[in-house]
Amino acid sequence: MYEAVKIKKCEVVAKNIKEIVFERCDDARAGQFYMLWLPGVDEFPMSISRIRKNERGIMVKVIGEGTKKLYEKNLGEKIWVRGPYGRYYRKQENALIVAGGIGIASLLPLTETINDYLIIIGAKSKDELIRIDAKNVVYCTDDGSFGVKGTAVDIARKYMEERDFSVVYGCGPEPMLYALFKLCEDFGIKCQLSLERYMKCGIGLCGSCEIDGYLVCKDGPVFSSEELRKMESFGKFKRDESGKLIPL
Amino acid sequence: MVNLAVKVGKLEIPNPTILASGILGISAKLLLRILNSGAGAVVTKSFGLSSKKGYDNPTIYEMPYGLLNAMGLPNPGVEFFSEELKKIRGRNIIASIFGSEVEEYSSIVKKVEDFVAGFELNFSCPHAKGYGIEIGRDMELVEDILREVRKATQKPIWAKFSLEIPNFVELGKIAERYADAVVMTNTLKGMAIDIYAKRPVLTAKIGGYSGPSIKPLALRGVYELYEDVKVDIVGCGGILSGYDAVEFFMAGAKAVEIGSGIYYRGIGIFKEICQEIKEFMEREGYESIEDMVGVAHV
């Protein structure tokens, strides 16, 4: 069942990216997602970017018609929510958190769950970079227009050389996650990465988000190193709406 | 000793729990995962000659006593899917197929015949225009398709019908002449309206309702078929426990398909249901599934 919730706050956090906040009582955990419905438009999975008492939030980036409609929603308007769904990040201290672009949405609540962490937030350029209110943040941009120049994975390597982290958390574009996974394997550090696939049901039934026998909606979206190692498609293939494997 | 192995038509399966079509059966690895988690056989998602993207979301709706869905038969098409099936040939995989014409069915059958243990013909999907139940309503067309598919393959053929067709017993009698088993039932037509959005929830407006609340209806279908039709029956509809499965056996089914049950109990449901059936049989003194089939026809 959906809950029609009223938008309580909405704020532009980067170019074409908004955070939308509403009230909802549920047991959401960092790393989980909602299925969000805009009647007559579309329904899509959205990482939960805010979990504070009864306050919940999502971050929307304009990528198509549906996300554009969601981006254009104003204060007081309704959106329809079901969830939370999926497997959350397993809590571990002494963590390196690596976010690429909108991937920060999934990782943001984690910074309020664990105490001892360093977070690297990367984007292509300054206008696409999402800045957050948290401690131990390192910003980086591909073009050097804000923070350190370089990709989030480049910067992660630098910090991993200096410090022995117990775990690496990551969310972002899949090529970035794949590079991060390789890096963790090289360093022998376990990681928990949040993946994304085309999704229909969101509740582990239809199989549309399948990746090598795993369901992103139910077994994931957060996957462990052991699971990622078994995924031949990780970093290479995804499924289209019909279920055909196509290059990422 | 209790034995869960059962023969549906000429197909032998190690236990009577089968993954229902439409649920998860999209890839070789996923089908294998379900088999490895205890299902006696698995039915693939329905596929046709060419790829189909299905409906836009929302395609599913969770309700207090069941699930409503209208996926719209998304599938990658037979060419792509046959490559998946090739990887797991020799296992208890039933290919669910759909089409709108006789030739479509038989040409799909020929393309994947070597890789599967049998076929389930989808005469019952309630939410795809021109397919499924729209075929199932036309008794002559059903007979033509069954006849052609029978000519095309020696492999087991199961015909999946919907309780929604008033003369489903007549359909069963047609199937009796060509098929190895009938499957009763698919999801049943239903809808939900979001009163705040003032519109149907599903993009397709009308979808198929499944889950525990349709169990008595599906059971009635199986019971009535068993009275008049001399072909093996596979029960489907709201089976969540071993006790539900036993009810279907007693109504006349030799095996059961499980779909929505996965939503309630996870992928481990097959193993759990088998354990529950086994315990029941031990307690009540049954040795085989066949010992229970149809016993409620008093």
Interface residues (C-beta under 8 A of the other chain):
Chain A: M1 Y2 A4 M35 W37 P39 G40 D42 E43 F44 K78 W80 R82 K200 C201 G202 I203 G204 L205 C206 G207 S208 E210 D212 G213 L215 R239 D240 E241 S242 G243 K244 L245
Chain B: G22 I23 L24 G25 I26 S27 K29 L30 L32 R33 K45 S51 K52 K53 G54 D56 N57 P58 T59 I60 Y61 E62 M63 P64 L67 N69 M71 P74 N75 P76 G77 F80 D194 Y196 A197 R199 V201 G259 S260 I262 Y263 G266
